[in-house]
Amino acid sequence: MTTLPADLIARLQEVLGPKGWSMADDVLARHNAEARHKFSGAASLILFPASTDEVARCAALCHQAGVALVPQGGNTGRCGGAVAGENAILINLARMNAVIIDDLDFSATVEAGCLLQNLQDAAVRHDLLFPLALGAQGSCQIGGNLATNAGGLNVIRYGTMRDLVLGLEVVLADGTIWNGLSKLRKDNTGYDLRHLFVGAEGTLGIITRATLKLFPRPRHIATAWCAVNDPQAALDLLARARRDSGDTIAAFELISRFAHDLCIAHLPGCTAPLAQTSDWYVMIELSSSRPVDDLTALLETLLNDAMTDGTVQDAVLAQSETQRAHLWAIREGIPVAQTLEGGSIKHDVSVPVSAIPALIERGIAAAHMLIPGIRPCPFGHVGDGNIHFNFSQPPGMTKPDFLARWDDLNRAIHDIVVDLGGSISAEHGIGLLKVDELAHYADPAKLKLLHAIKAAIDPENRMNPGKIIRNP
Ligand SMILES: Cc1cc2nc3c(=O)[nH]c(=O)nc-3n(C[C@H](O)[C@H](O)[C@H](O)COP(=O)(O)OP(=O)(O)OC[C@H]3O[C@@H](n4cnc5c(N)ncnc54)[C@H](O)[C@@H]3O)c2cc1C
């Protein structure tokens, strides 16, 4: 059953042809689902346009009919951003997946439905690197990455999507196409519109194409797993590595003992990298595109020095690509391993790098006060000040009872984050999940500006309504 106007459906079907839409229950069930089961969509129609022109014609038709559009990429965002209500229509650009690499400009012009993994692979075929890398790269789309300003594992070296984007093409709510595709590294001609759409979570328009930066492909990579006493020691190691490694740090991840132990317990074939156990571990990766670099020797020296002065207790260097993949499998397997341990309450937060130890100490104390026996599972991109501050249910507590404390615990952790000068959303965005939290914590002037920008670009609130900010 659909509540959408029949003539709108017919006109959209005519624009898109038989491959360009679906009202089938199994297809809709897939696209209406939300992995965390905190939200579920109720869309009765999903559009699969094949070109920017088709996107624009669909947007214009929906606009005229007063029906909202919800852009959806790989649906991996985890905060309800790509969920559509029964009166809205989903639009997914999976059929728009072309990639054009420019070796001289070190850029790729990509249709927004391209999977992140496919762009990475296309860059490698040109001996280049597209550096965004994250656990969902096999399913998330470039449009979704841009709309959430995705970060991932290599932000410390290459930045987030905001740093990687040169130009955008966007379809606005009324079907207007803004062609801001550009390979320019310098362009000071007024407001930088691309940055309005990056991180806007589809609330201002549908990103249809992007020009993105590429980099020389690393020829040498050295990866190590280290035991450290506490998060402060991890920061000391980070500072040393920054000073002594000639800007070659590509990733720097913190893993708590609980997170490490969950992987060993739950992930098939996962073994502890070090014989000695530790309360905290760091995974560090150096990379270089210089033909002659010996990063293994550099990392060995760095870690020997850190062991001599007690910053690092023990360490192992990956001796092969298989060993390196094993270390990454542990780090990337943490969310899955935590799911297998029962209910988890998550915080995707960032603070200044120097405030990480305070965040972890104060956050764990506050969580224990609220829910005795709770099991903290902090891990993540400590080099960016971004910790996935997760908590597993206490033994003896049921999953529903634990998850019922989601908002209380979020508020306690977010209070600490904001007190430390941090952000309540480092990576995944606001979506539906954090609309109230954003309204609670945002500077009033910022909120006013967010509403003003939304009203200026999408005055009738047709693009992904209710996400980031409440409907006017
Ligand atoms: C296992 C896992 C690991 C992850 N690791 C990281 C990580 O390390 N770093 C990180 O930053 N994030 C991480 N994420 C979240 C990540 O940001 C998202 O997975 C990804 O960027 C979203 O892309 P998507 O195509 O799935 O978008 P969706 O989830 O489909 O949509 C996300 C938002 O973008 C909007 N959107 C989608 N496409 C478009 C478009 N073409 N135009 C306009 N708006 C659009 C949607 O409306 C929605 O608001 C992870 C997620 C998972 C599941």
The ligand as an SDF file (V2000), in Angstrom:
LIG
                    3D

 53 58  0  0  0  0  0  0  0  0999 V2000
   31.3520   -1.1130    9.7980 C   0  0  0  0  0  0  0  0  0  0  0  0
   31.2860    0.3840    9.6520 C   0  0  0  0  0  0  0  0  0  0  0  0
   32.4300    1.1310    9.8360 C   0  0  0  0  0  0  0  0  0  0  0  0
   32.3850    2.5110    9.7060 C   0  0  0  0  0  0  0  0  0  0  0  0
   33.5330    3.1880    9.9140 N   0  0  0  0  0  0  0  0  0  0  0  0
   33.5190    4.5110    9.7620 C   0  0  0  0  0  0  0  0  0  0  0  0
   34.7150    5.2560    9.9380 C   0  0  0  0  0  0  0  0  0  0  0  0
   35.7660    4.7070   10.2680 O   0  0  0  0  0  0  0  0  0  0  0  0
   34.6650    6.5850    9.7030 N   0  0  0  0  0  0  0  0  0  0  0  0
   33.5020    7.2190    9.3450 C   0  0  0  0  0  0  0  0  0  0  0  0
   33.4960    8.4340    9.1350 O   0  0  0  0  0  0  0  0  0  0  0  0
   32.3620    6.5440    9.2120 N   0  0  0  0  0  0  0  0  0  0  0  0
   32.3450    5.2240    9.4160 C   0  0  0  0  0  0  0  0  0  0  0  0
   31.1800    4.5380    9.2550 N   0  0  0  0  0  0  0  0  0  0  0  0
   29.9820    5.3020    8.9150 C   0  0  0  0  0  0  0  0  0  0  0  0
   30.1640    5.8720    7.5310 C   0  0  0  0  0  0  0  0  0  0  0  0
   30.1350    7.2940    7.5710 O   0  0  0  0  0  0  0  0  0  0  0  0
   29.1460    5.5130    6.6220 C   0  0  0  0  0  0  0  0  0  0  0  0
   29.2020    4.1290    6.5740 O   0  0  0  0  0  0  0  0  0  0  0  0
   29.2730    6.0750    5.1920 C   0  0  0  0  0  0  0  0  0  0  0  0
   30.0530    7.2240    5.0300 O   0  0  0  0  0  0  0  0  0  0  0  0
   27.8840    6.3940    4.7540 C   0  0  0  0  0  0  0  0  0  0  0  0
   27.7770    6.0660    3.4130 O   0  0  0  0  0  0  0  0  0  0  0  0
   26.4810    5.3540    2.8590 P   0  0  0  0  0  0  0  0  0  0  0  0
   26.6210    5.3410    1.3900 O   0  0  0  0  0  0  0  0  0  0  0  0
   26.2380    4.0640    3.5160 O   0  0  0  0  0  0  0  0  0  0  0  0
   25.3520    6.4030    3.2650 O   0  0  0  0  0  0  0  0  0  0  0  0
   23.9220    6.1410    3.9120 P   0  0  0  0  0  0  0  0  0  0  0  0
   24.0580    5.4670    5.2240 O   0  0  0  0  0  0  0  0  0  0  0  0
   23.0330    5.5130    2.9220 O   0  0  0  0  0  0  0  0  0  0  0  0
   23.4500    7.6360    4.1470 O   0  0  0  0  0  0  0  0  0  0  0  0
   24.0820    8.4410    5.1010 C   0  0  0  0  0  0  0  0  0  0  0  0
   23.5650    9.8830    4.9600 C   0  0  0  0  0  0  0  0  0  0  0  0
   24.0050   10.4170    3.7250 O   0  0  0  0  0  0  0  0  0  0  0  0
   22.8820   10.8370    2.9380 C   0  0  0  0  0  0  0  0  0  0  0  0
   23.2080   10.5200    1.5340 N   0  0  0  0  0  0  0  0  0  0  0  0
   23.5270    9.3300    1.0020 C   0  0  0  0  0  0  0  0  0  0  0  0
   23.8040    9.4590   -0.3020 N   0  0  0  0  0  0  0  0  0  0  0  0
   23.6390   10.7660   -0.6090 C   0  0  0  0  0  0  0  0  0  0  0  0
   23.7670   11.5410   -1.7950 C   0  0  0  0  0  0  0  0  0  0  0  0
   24.1150   10.9990   -2.9700 N   0  0  0  0  0  0  0  0  0  0  0  0
   23.5090   12.8710   -1.7370 N   0  0  0  0  0  0  0  0  0  0  0  0
   23.1550   13.4580   -0.5680 C   0  0  0  0  0  0  0  0  0  0  0  0
   23.0140   12.7740    0.5800 N   0  0  0  0  0  0  0  0  0  0  0  0
   23.2630   11.4550    0.5650 C   0  0  0  0  0  0  0  0  0  0  0  0
   21.7030   10.0710    3.4820 C   0  0  0  0  0  0  0  0  0  0  0  0
   20.4850   10.7650    3.2740 O   0  0  0  0  0  0  0  0  0  0  0  0
   22.0520    9.9750    4.9580 C   0  0  0  0  0  0  0  0  0  0  0  0
   21.6730   11.1430    5.6180 O   0  0  0  0  0  0  0  0  0  0  0  0
   31.1710    3.1630    9.3890 C   0  0  0  0  0  0  0  0  0  0  0  0
   30.0190    2.4100    9.1940 C   0  0  0  0  0  0  0  0  0  0  0  0
   30.0630    1.0350    9.3330 C   0  0  0  0  0  0  0  0  0  0  0  0
   28.8190    0.2470    9.1350 C   0  0  0  0  0  0  0  0  0  0  0  0
  1  2  1  0
  2  3  1  0
  2 52  2  0
  3  4  2  0
  4  5  1  0
  4 50  1  0
  5  6  2  0
  6  7  1  0
  6 13  1  0
  7  8  2  0
  7  9  1  0
  9 10  1  0
 10 11  2  0
 10 12  1  0
 12 13  2  0
 13 14  1  0
 14 15  1  0
 14 50  1  0
 15 16  1  0
 16 17  1  0
 16 18  1  0
 18 19  1  0
 18 20  1  0
 20 21  1  0
 20 22  1  0
 22 23  1  0
 23 24  1  0
 24 25  2  0
 24 26  1  0
 24 27  1  0
 27 28  1  0
 28 29  2  0
 28 30  1  0
 28 31  1  0
 31 32  1  0
 32 33  1  0
 33 34  1  0
 33 48  1  0
 34 35  1  0
 35 36  1  0
 35 46  1  0
 36 37  1  0
 36 45  1  0
 37 38  2  0
 38 39  1  0
 39 40  1  0
 39 45  2  0
 40 41  1  0
 40 42  2  0
 42 43  1  0
 43 44  2  0
 44 45  1  0
 46 47  1  0
 46 48  1  0
 48 49  1  0
 50 51  2  0
 51 52  1  0
 52 53  1  0
M  END
$$$$
